[in-house]
Every structure is written in C-alpha cells, then in structure tokens.
Amino acid sequence: MTEVPYAKKQLAEEKVFKDPVHRYVHVRDQLIWDLIKTREFQRLRRIKQLGTLYLAFHSAEHTRFNHSLGVYEIVRRMTENFKEHEEWQGGYRLLALASALLHDLGHGPFSHCFEKIFHTDHEEYTRKIILGDTDVNKVLKRVSPDFPREVAQVIDQTHENKLVISMISSQIDADRMDYLQRDSYYTGVSYGRFDMERILRVMRPSKEEVIIKESGMHAVEDYLMSRYQMYWQVYFHPVSRGGEVLLNLALKRAKHLHEKGHEFKQAPKYFIPFFEEDVSVDDYLRLDEMVVNFYLQEWINEDDDILSDLANRFVNRELFKYLPFDGSFITQSELEDLFRRAGIEPEYYIFSDSFSDLPYDYDRPGAKNNRKPIHLKKNNGELREISSQSAIINSITGVHRMESKLYYPKEKILAIEDLEIKGEIINILNQLA
C-alpha cells in the first residue's frame, strides 16, 4: 500500500473543541492536530487575549489559544465555502489553515504593552518561531521543506497568494471576525456581535482578495460598526489602559534597576535577556504571563520603593486615577516639575496615554495608510469599493478619532505636606476635569 503523503493525512476520527463562539472547532487534518500539540502553540494557553482588560471586565480571561483556534475554524469554513468557485485554488487550503492557526504564535505576555517597553514585535517573533529550531517548524517541514517559509510569508503578508493573505489579514478577515465576537462574549457586552453566518455565505474568492456579494453589504455595515463600538467601549477602556500604564512603569523601573546593578531579592532571571535586549527565541518562549505575574508579586517586597509600589498597585488593582487630557506638553511639564518639588518621581507617577482608531479606510489619493478596501461584487460582476455604495460606511470612512488620558496617583498628591505645591497640582488637575 502506498503511504499517504503527510499533507493529505487525515485523522481516523474528527477531533472537535467545544467553543462558545463557533459551537465547535473541527479538526480532521493530521497537520493541524500536530501543530496544536506543539509546545509553542500550547504556550498560547498562558497568554491572555486581552492583556489587562480583565481589570475592567472581570471575565475577560480568555487566551490567544482560544482565539487562534477560532480563526482557524473560520478559515476552515471559508475554504469549504470556496470549493465551488473556480477562483479558489484548493492546493492552498492547508497553507490557509496552518497560517490561520499560527498567526498569533509570537504574542508575548500582556501583548502590546509588553512590546512597548521591550521593543519586541509579536509578528517578528511569530516568523522566528515558525522558521526556527522549534516543534512547530519540525511539524510544518513534514509537509515540505519550504512549507514553514510559505506560512511565515502569509502571516507577514509577503506571499504571492494575496487571496490567502486577505482571508487572515484584511479589513474583513477571519482574525477580526473571531476576536470581535470572542471578546464581546467574554467581556459580557453586545457591541461585537454581528451576523457572521451571513458574511461567510456572501464571501467570494477572487485572484487578489476576498470580496463580498452586493447582497451582503448590510451585514458588512453591521460588522464595521461592531468593530467601531468594541474599540471605543471595550479595547480603549480607561481602566484597562490604566493597568497597562502600571505594568509599563513597573517593567520600566525593573529594567532601570537592572541597568544600575541593583541586586534583586529574587533575581529576574527570565527578564534579563529582555532588559539587555538580547532575546533568543527560547528566551521569548519561556516568558509567559504566569512568569511575569510571579515576578510582579516578588517585586512587591523589593528594596526599591518605586518598584514595590508599582508592582503592588498592579497586582492588587490599586490603579492610578485618570482625567481627560489634550496632550499639552506645557501642562504635563508643569505637573512634572511640581511632582519633583513634592518628592514624587514624575517619570513613574505621571503618564499621558493616547489612543486612536480608524474604523475603515483604504489607500486612495491623500490617505495616510496602505489599507486595502473592501470590495462589493455587483450582480453584473463589477467590483465597487464598499463606502461608495453604503452611506453608513461612507460616514465613518477616513474618520480618525483620537483621545488622551492623564494618569496620576491621587493619594500621593493628597499626602503632599507642602500645601502650596499641593494646591497648584490640584488646581491644574481640576482644570483638566
């Protein structure tokens, strides 16, 4: 009997994962099952999907593992729906599935907050893990020696197959369709809900991208508005951002102490490569949120008042207060000077945080981005950019909304003994309120 090539191997019995968003995640391919079992993919169970958002929404404890399975399931369903269309090249099915499953493989603990302080990039580490000496790489190579490179190219959007890329990374992709619904479910809000079943039914493959049947325009309107609401009501929640601020400042302080030769009570062994910006793939994989939380709890008892205080605030949710802020350099500079005079280190106790979102836009003359548009396929076969057909989407196209908050420790200000300095600080803060 001729042995079945690994790329075509199927499990003797379909495996399923019970899922609150998709009901079930279905696995029949041996490749997908083997990838899920790798240590690098299992690590995603120890990386939260929403970073510090659990400080604002107590049930937001789900992981990158859940989300990655969800993105895979949506892409699996896309490939099933595309089979009847001649534009879909079935030979790319396994590439699409593997890329969907592994697209977030390189996320670090607390995700984007971690990246800011240590100058890491989860997309770069996703590529390194896929191409490096890892279990994931070994599994992918069973398909072909070049398969890991192809998967990495889909994820970093350099692969020649633009259709597969758009299934996983575009303005209406499997990644967004999963995280909006999943994050909505776990935060207990309704903003992220939309008719995904309808969108999947009206998706069509083309040579360059996934396109939408004209009859599905209203479902896409709903999807884009859901995304807009999730960003401003959930992802940018000021309490969650306040948690990021404390984590950022605590890690910054720990890095500073290491650089100054401070002798930690509990040597931060797993952080040292990050402090020194010499991080191997193994170093990166070793650091998950369980490890980070261990050190934060240890740092509460550290012989440095600032690190001890910041770590305690994060671990025990004693967050800074916040106020609306216009980003004024003069105002922040004034406050920093007053903080110094009061004996409060402004580098660690005053922080301005800005965030913005562009709910829908596309690359056109004068646009400051390189986003690909969403195209509608009309009944006569012509393609139209969706905002030219939808008044709702046109109303949010190119709208760049931005906000800022100023974070500060209210109780430290109230404890200032110099009444003149204290009064000046409170006066400035009252003007912001």
C-alpha positions as CSV (number, residue, x, y, z in Angstrom):
1,M,0.0,0.0,0.0
2,T,1.3,3.4,-1.0
3,E,1.9,5.7,2.1
4,V,-0.4,8.8,2.1
5,P,1.7,12.0,1.9
6,Y,1.7,13.9,5.2
7,A,-0.1,16.9,3.7
8,K,-3.0,14.6,2.8
9,K,-3.1,12.7,6.1
10,Q,-6.4,12.8,7.9
11,L,-7.2,11.7,11.5
12,A,-9.0,8.4,11.8
13,E,-11.8,10.3,13.6
14,E,-12.5,14.0,13.5
15,K,-11.4,15.9,16.7
16,V,-13.6,18.7,18.0
17,F,-13.1,21.5,20.5
18,K,-16.3,22.9,22.2
19,D,-16.3,26.6,21.6
20,P,-18.7,29.3,23.0
21,V,-18.4,31.4,19.8
22,H,-18.4,28.8,17.0
23,R,-20.0,25.9,18.9
24,Y,-17.4,23.5,17.7
25,V,-13.9,23.8,16.2
26,H,-13.4,20.9,13.8
27,V,-10.0,19.2,13.1
28,R,-9.5,16.4,10.5
29,D,-6.1,17.2,9.1
30,Q,-3.1,15.5,10.8
31,L,-1.0,18.6,10.3
32,I,-3.4,20.9,12.3
33,W,-3.7,18.3,15.1
34,D,0.1,18.0,15.3
35,L,0.5,21.8,15.3
36,I,-2.0,22.2,18.1
37,K,0.0,19.8,20.2
38,T,3.3,21.6,19.9
39,R,4.8,23.3,23.0
40,E,4.9,26.7,21.1
41,F,1.2,26.5,20.4
42,Q,0.3,25.2,23.9
43,R,2.1,28.2,25.3
44,L,-0.7,30.4,24.0
45,R,-2.9,29.0,26.8
46,R,-0.7,31.1,29.1
47,I,-1.1,34.4,27.1
48,K,-4.3,36.3,27.7
49,Q,-6.1,37.5,24.6
50,L,-6.9,40.9,26.1
51,G,-3.9,41.7,28.2
52,T,-5.0,43.9,31.2
53,L,-8.7,44.2,30.1
54,Y,-9.7,41.8,32.9
55,L,-9.1,44.7,35.3
56,A,-12.2,46.4,33.7
57,F,-14.2,43.3,32.6
58,H,-13.7,40.6,35.2
59,S,-14.5,37.7,32.9
60,A,-12.1,38.7,30.1
61,E,-9.7,35.9,31.0
62,H,-9.7,34.0,27.6
63,T,-6.4,33.3,25.8
64,R,-4.6,33.5,22.5
65,F,-5.1,29.7,22.3
66,N,-8.9,30.1,22.2
67,H,-8.7,32.9,19.6
68,S,-6.2,31.0,17.4
69,L,-8.5,28.0,17.2
70,G,-11.4,30.3,16.4
71,V,-9.5,32.0,13.5
72,Y,-8.6,28.5,12.2
73,E,-12.2,27.4,12.3
74,I,-13.5,30.5,10.4
75,V,-10.8,30.0,7.7
76,R,-11.7,26.3,7.6
77,R,-15.3,27.3,6.9
78,M,-14.2,29.8,4.2
79,T,-12.3,27.0,2.4
80,E,-15.3,24.8,2.4
81,N,-17.5,27.6,1.0
82,F,-14.9,28.5,-1.6
83,K,-14.6,25.0,-3.1
84,E,-17.5,25.5,-5.5
85,H,-15.8,28.6,-7.0
86,E,-13.2,28.3,-9.7
87,E,-11.2,31.2,-8.4
88,W,-10.3,29.2,-5.3
89,Q,-7.1,27.1,-5.7
90,G,-7.7,24.1,-3.4
91,G,-4.0,23.4,-3.3
92,Y,-3.6,26.4,-0.9
93,R,-6.1,25.0,1.6
94,L,-3.6,23.6,4.1
95,L,-1.5,26.8,3.8
96,A,-4.5,28.9,4.7
97,L,-5.4,26.6,7.7
98,A,-1.9,26.5,9.1
99,S,-1.4,30.2,8.7
100,A,-4.7,31.0,10.4
101,L,-3.9,28.7,13.4
102,L,-0.4,30.1,13.8
103,H,-1.0,33.8,13.1
104,D,-0.6,34.9,16.8
105,L,2.1,32.4,17.7
106,G,4.6,35.2,18.6
107,H,2.5,37.1,21.1
108,G,4.3,37.9,24.4
109,P,2.8,38.3,27.8
110,F,0.3,41.1,28.1
111,S,0.8,41.5,24.3
112,H,1.1,45.1,23.1
113,C,2.0,46.6,26.4
114,F,5.0,44.3,26.7
115,E,6.1,45.2,23.2
116,K,6.2,48.9,24.0
117,I,8.7,48.6,26.9
118,F,11.0,45.9,25.5
119,H,10.8,46.9,21.8
120,T,9.7,43.5,20.7
121,D,7.3,42.7,17.8
122,H,5.0,39.7,18.0
123,E,4.8,39.4,14.2
124,E,8.6,39.2,14.0
125,Y,8.7,36.5,16.7
126,T,5.9,34.6,15.0
127,R,8.2,34.4,12.0
128,K,11.2,33.4,14.1
129,I,9.2,30.6,15.8
130,I,7.9,29.3,12.5
131,L,11.3,29.3,10.8
132,G,13.5,28.5,13.9
133,D,14.5,25.3,15.7
134,T,11.1,24.7,17.1
135,D,8.5,21.9,17.3
136,V,6.2,24.0,15.0
137,N,8.9,24.2,12.4
138,K,9.5,20.5,12.5
139,V,5.8,19.7,12.0
140,L,5.5,22.2,9.1
141,K,8.5,20.7,7.4
142,R,6.7,17.3,7.2
143,V,4.5,18.9,4.5
144,S,7.6,20.1,2.6
145,P,11.0,21.8,3.4
146,D,9.6,25.1,2.1
147,F,6.2,25.0,3.9
148,P,7.4,26.9,7.0
149,R,8.6,29.7,4.8
150,E,5.3,29.9,3.0
151,V,3.3,30.0,6.2
152,A,5.6,32.8,7.5
153,Q,5.1,34.7,4.3
154,V,1.3,34.5,4.5
155,I,1.4,35.8,8.1
156,D,3.8,38.7,7.3
157,Q,1.8,39.4,4.1
158,T,4.6,38.8,1.6
159,H,3.3,35.6,0.0
160,E,2.4,35.6,-3.7
161,N,-1.1,34.3,-2.9
162,K,-2.9,37.5,-1.9
163,L,-6.3,35.8,-1.5
164,V,-5.0,33.6,1.3
165,I,-3.4,36.6,2.9
166,S,-6.7,38.5,2.8
167,M,-8.6,35.6,4.5
168,I,-6.4,36.1,7.6
169,S,-5.4,39.7,7.4
170,S,-7.6,42.4,5.8
171,Q,-10.4,44.7,6.8
172,I,-12.8,41.8,6.9
173,D,-10.9,38.8,7.8
174,A,-11.1,35.7,10.0
175,D,-8.9,37.2,12.7
176,R,-11.2,40.2,13.2
177,M,-14.4,38.2,12.9
178,D,-13.2,35.9,15.6
179,Y,-11.8,38.4,18.1
180,L,-14.8,40.8,17.9
181,Q,-17.3,38.0,18.8
182,R,-15.0,36.2,21.2
183,D,-14.0,39.4,23.1
184,S,-17.7,40.5,23.1
185,Y,-18.7,37.2,24.7
186,Y,-16.0,37.1,27.4
187,T,-16.4,40.8,28.3
188,G,-20.2,40.4,28.6
189,V,-21.0,43.2,26.1
190,S,-23.1,43.0,23.0
191,Y,-21.1,45.5,20.8
192,G,-19.1,42.9,19.0
193,R,-22.0,40.8,17.7
194,F,-22.7,40.7,14.0
195,D,-24.1,38.2,11.5
196,M,-21.0,36.2,10.7
197,E,-23.1,33.4,9.1
198,R,-24.4,35.8,6.6
199,I,-20.9,37.3,5.9
200,L,-19.5,33.8,5.3
201,R,-22.3,33.0,2.9
202,V,-21.7,36.1,0.8
203,M,-17.9,35.9,0.8
204,R,-16.4,35.1,-2.6
205,P,-12.8,34.3,-3.6
206,S,-11.0,36.3,-6.3
207,K,-7.5,36.3,-7.5
208,E,-6.4,39.1,-5.2
209,E,-8.7,39.1,-2.2
210,V,-11.9,38.0,-0.6
211,I,-14.8,40.0,-2.0
212,I,-18.4,40.4,-0.8
213,K,-21.6,39.8,-2.8
214,E,-23.6,43.0,-3.1
215,S,-26.5,41.5,-1.2
216,G,-24.2,41.2,1.8
217,M,-23.5,44.9,2.2
218,H,-25.7,45.4,5.2
219,A,-24.0,42.5,7.1
220,V,-20.7,44.2,6.5
221,E,-22.1,47.5,7.7
222,D,-23.1,45.8,10.9
223,Y,-19.6,44.2,11.2
224,L,-17.8,47.5,10.8
225,M,-20.0,49.3,13.3
226,S,-19.4,46.4,15.8
227,R,-15.7,46.9,15.4
228,Y,-16.0,50.6,16.0
229,Q,-18.0,50.2,19.1
230,M,-15.7,47.4,20.5
231,Y,-12.7,49.7,20.2
232,W,-14.2,52.7,22.0
233,Q,-16.4,50.9,24.5
234,V,-14.0,47.9,25.3
235,Y,-10.5,47.9,23.9
236,F,-9.8,51.5,24.9
237,H,-11.5,51.3,28.3
238,P,-9.5,53.7,30.6
239,V,-9.4,51.2,33.5
240,S,-7.7,48.6,31.2
241,R,-5.4,51.3,29.9
242,G,-4.6,52.2,33.5
243,G,-3.5,48.6,34.1
244,E,-1.2,48.8,31.1
245,V,0.2,52.1,32.4
246,L,1.2,50.4,35.7
247,L,2.6,47.4,34.0
248,N,4.6,49.5,31.7
249,L,6.0,51.6,34.5
250,A,6.8,48.6,36.7
251,L,8.7,46.9,33.9
252,K,10.5,50.1,33.1
253,R,11.6,50.5,36.7
254,A,12.8,46.9,36.9
255,K,14.8,47.4,33.7
256,H,16.3,50.6,35.1
257,L,17.3,48.9,38.4
258,H,19.0,46.1,36.5
259,E,21.0,48.6,34.4
260,K,22.1,50.3,37.6
261,G,23.3,47.0,39.1
262,H,20.6,46.6,41.7
263,E,20.7,43.3,43.5
264,F,17.1,42.0,43.4
265,K,15.9,39.8,46.2
266,Q,14.5,37.5,43.6
267,A,16.9,37.6,40.6
268,P,14.7,38.3,37.5
269,K,16.4,35.5,35.5
270,Y,13.8,35.3,32.7
271,F,13.7,39.1,32.3
272,I,17.4,39.6,31.9
273,P,17.5,38.9,28.1
274,F,14.8,41.5,27.7
275,F,16.5,44.0,29.9
276,E,19.6,43.6,27.9
277,E,17.8,43.4,24.5
278,D,19.5,40.2,23.6
279,V,16.5,37.8,23.3
280,S,16.6,34.4,21.7
281,V,13.5,32.5,20.6
282,D,13.9,30.2,23.6
283,D,14.1,33.3,25.9
284,Y,11.0,34.7,24.3
285,L,9.0,31.4,24.6
286,R,10.0,31.0,28.2
287,L,8.4,34.2,29.3
288,D,4.6,33.9,29.6
289,E,2.1,35.7,31.9
290,M,2.5,33.2,34.7
291,V,6.2,34.1,34.9
292,V,5.6,37.8,34.6
293,N,2.9,37.7,37.4
294,F,5.3,35.7,39.6
295,Y,8.0,38.5,39.4
296,L,5.4,41.2,39.9
297,Q,4.4,39.6,43.2
298,E,8.0,39.2,44.2
299,W,8.7,42.8,43.4
300,I,6.1,43.9,46.0
301,N,8.8,43.1,48.6
302,E,11.7,44.5,46.7
303,D,14.1,47.0,48.3
304,D,13.1,49.8,46.0
305,D,10.1,51.9,47.0
306,I,9.0,52.8,43.4
307,L,9.2,49.2,42.0
308,S,7.5,47.8,45.2
309,D,4.7,50.4,44.9
310,L,4.1,49.9,41.2
311,A,4.1,46.1,41.5
312,N,1.7,46.2,44.4
313,R,-0.7,48.6,42.5
314,F,-0.8,46.3,39.5
315,V,-1.1,43.0,41.4
316,N,-3.8,44.3,43.8
317,R,-5.6,46.6,41.3
318,E,-4.8,49.9,43.1
319,L,-4.8,51.8,39.8
320,F,-3.9,55.4,39.1
321,K,-6.7,57.9,38.7
322,Y,-7.2,59.4,35.3
323,L,-8.5,62.6,33.6
324,P,-9.2,63.7,30.0
325,F,-6.1,65.2,28.6
326,D,-5.4,67.3,25.5
327,G,-1.8,66.1,25.3
328,S,-0.4,69.6,26.2
329,F,3.3,69.4,26.7
330,I,3.2,72.6,28.8
331,T,0.6,71.2,31.2
332,Q,2.5,67.9,31.6
333,S,5.8,69.7,32.1
334,E,4.3,71.9,34.8
335,L,2.9,68.9,36.6
336,E,6.2,67.0,36.4
337,D,8.1,70.0,37.9
338,L,5.6,70.2,40.7
339,F,5.8,66.5,41.4
340,R,9.6,66.7,41.7
341,R,9.3,69.6,44.1
342,A,6.9,67.4,46.1
343,G,9.3,64.5,46.2
344,I,7.3,62.3,43.8
345,E,9.3,60.9,40.9
346,P,7.3,62.1,37.8
347,E,8.9,59.5,35.5
348,Y,7.0,56.8,37.3
349,Y,3.9,58.7,38.7
350,I,2.5,60.8,35.9
351,F,1.7,59.3,32.5
352,S,-0.1,60.5,29.4
353,D,-1.7,57.9,27.3
354,S,-3.1,58.5,23.8
355,F,-5.1,56.1,21.6
356,S,-6.8,56.3,18.3
357,D,-8.7,54.2,15.8
358,L,-9.6,54.4,12.1
359,P,-12.6,52.1,11.7
360,Y,-12.5,51.9,7.9
361,D,-10.3,53.5,5.3
362,Y,-8.5,52.5,2.1
363,D,-5.5,53.5,0.1
364,R,-6.5,56.4,-2.1
365,P,-5.0,59.8,-3.0
366,G,-4.4,61.8,0.1
367,A,-5.0,58.8,2.5
368,K,-2.2,58.3,5.1
369,N,-2.3,54.5,5.1
370,N,-1.9,51.5,2.9
371,R,-5.2,49.7,3.7
372,K,-6.9,47.5,1.1
373,P,-10.6,48.4,0.6
374,I,-13.5,46.0,1.0
375,H,-15.0,45.3,-2.4
376,L,-18.6,44.5,-3.3
377,K,-19.3,42.3,-6.3
378,K,-22.4,43.6,-8.1
379,N,-24.8,41.3,-10.0
380,N,-23.1,42.3,-13.3
381,G,-19.7,41.2,-12.0
382,E,-18.3,44.6,-11.5
383,L,-16.4,45.4,-8.2
384,R,-17.2,48.6,-6.2
385,E,-15.4,49.8,-3.1
386,I,-17.9,49.5,-0.3
387,S,-18.1,53.1,1.0
388,S,-19.1,54.2,-2.5
389,Q,-22.2,52.0,-2.1
390,S,-23.0,52.4,1.6
391,A,-24.0,55.7,3.2
392,I,-23.3,54.2,6.7
393,I,-19.8,53.0,5.8
394,N,-19.1,56.3,3.9
395,S,-19.9,58.2,7.1
396,I,-17.0,56.5,9.0
397,T,-14.5,56.2,6.2
398,G,-11.3,58.0,6.9
399,V,-12.6,59.2,10.3
400,H,-9.6,59.2,12.7
401,R,-10.8,59.5,16.2
402,M,-8.2,60.1,19.0
403,E,-8.3,60.6,22.8
404,S,-5.9,61.0,25.6
405,K,-5.9,60.4,29.3
406,L,-3.6,61.6,32.1
407,Y,-2.9,59.0,34.8
408,Y,-1.7,60.0,38.3
409,P,-1.7,58.7,41.9
410,K,-4.4,60.7,43.7
411,E,-3.5,59.5,47.2
412,K,0.2,60.6,46.8
413,I,-1.0,64.1,45.8
414,L,-3.3,64.3,48.8
415,A,-0.4,63.3,51.1
416,I,1.9,66.2,49.9
417,E,2.8,68.2,53.0
418,D,3.7,71.4,51.2
419,L,0.2,73.0,50.9
420,E,1.3,75.5,48.2
421,I,2.6,72.7,45.8
422,K,-0.3,70.5,46.6
423,G,-2.7,73.3,45.8
424,E,-1.0,74.1,42.5
425,I,-1.2,70.4,41.4
426,I,-4.8,70.0,42.4
427,N,-5.7,73.3,40.6
428,I,-4.1,72.1,37.3
429,L,-5.9,68.7,37.6
430,N,-9.2,70.4,38.3
431,Q,-8.8,72.4,35.1
432,L,-8.5,69.1,33.2
433,A,-11.5,67.5,34.8
